[in-house]
Amino acid sequence: MARGHYKVTLARRADWMLIAHTGFLADVSPAAARGLLTDFKAASKRIADDPFQFPYADEMDVPDMPAETYRKCLFYGRYKALFLVEGDEVYIDAIIDCRQENKSLY
C-alpha cells in the first residue's frame, strides 16, 4: 500500500490503558499526564501519516505475539502503542508502559 494518510482507530482496551496511564501520572504530576496525552496525539499523527515507518513488535515487546503482525510506536519516553495496519486503516490495540511486563496482552 502506498504511503499516505491512514485512519487511526483506538481500540476500547487501548483507550482504557491510556486512561489508566494518564490517571496514574496525574496523581504524581498533572503536567506529566498532559505531556503523555500531547505526545500520544503526536504519535497518533505520525502513525496516520505513515505506519510503515515503525518497526514490527517482537517477542521482547509481547511474548507469544504472531511474528510481523503488530508494529510499535514509542512515545513519551517509556510508552509504546502496538498497532495493526489493514488496508488504509490502523488499529491501535494496546498502550503499554515499557517498564511493565506484558505477558497477558494477547
N, C-alpha and C positions, 0 to 999 in steps of 0.2 A: 504494500500500500504506500502511496506517495505521502510524503510528509506534508502536514498542513494543520488545520485546526480540528481537534478531536473533541467530542462531547465527553465530559468527565462526570461520572456518577459516583457518589459516595454511598456505599452500602450502609444499611442501618447499623450493622455491627461496627463498622469503621467510624460512623458518626458517634456512636456511644463511646468508643475508645478515645476519640478526640475530646469528647466532653469530659471523660474521666481524667485524661492527662491534663487538660486545661484546669479542671477543678482542683486537682492536686497542686498544680503550680500556683493557682490563685490563692490558696491557703498560705503559701510561703511568700509569694511575691506577685501581686496583681500585674506589675509591669512585665514579668516573665510570662505570665499567662497571655497577655496581649501580644507579646513577641512571638509566642508559639503560634497563635492564630494568624498573625500577619505573615509569618514565614510559611505556614501551611497554605495560605492563599496564593503566595508567590510560587510555591512548589506546584500547586494545582495548575497554575497558568503555564508553568514550564512543561508539565505533563501534557496539557492540552495542546501546546504548540508542537511538541514532538516527543511522544512517549518512547520512541525507539532510541533516544539519546541515553536512556538509563539502562544499566546492566540487568541481566536476569538475576533474580534472587537464587540463592543456593542453599545447600544443606546447613550452612552456618547461620542463615537467616531464619529458616524454619525447618526443623527436621521432618523428614518424610514428605516433603513437597515434591510434586511432579517436576522433573527437570524441564528447564526452558519454558515455563508456563507463566510464572509471575515475574514481574520486574519490580525493582525497588528504587525509590527516590528518597535520598537522605535530606533532612531539613532540620533546622533549628538545633544544630549541633549533635543531637543524640536521638532523634526520632527518624523513623522511616515509614513511608507509605508503600504497601505492597499492592500491586495492581495488575490487572489483565488488560490486554488490548484485543478487541474483537471488532474487526472492520474499522469503522470510523468512531468507535466508542471505546472509552476507557472506564473500567470499573475498579475503583479503589475499594479493596476488601478489608484492609487492616491498617491501623496506625499503631506502630509499635515503639515503645521506649527501648532503645537498643541495650540498655543496662539490664533488662529483664530477660529471663529465659522464655522461649516462645514455643514450648512443646505442645501446647494444646490449641494452637490456632487452626490446624487443619486435620 
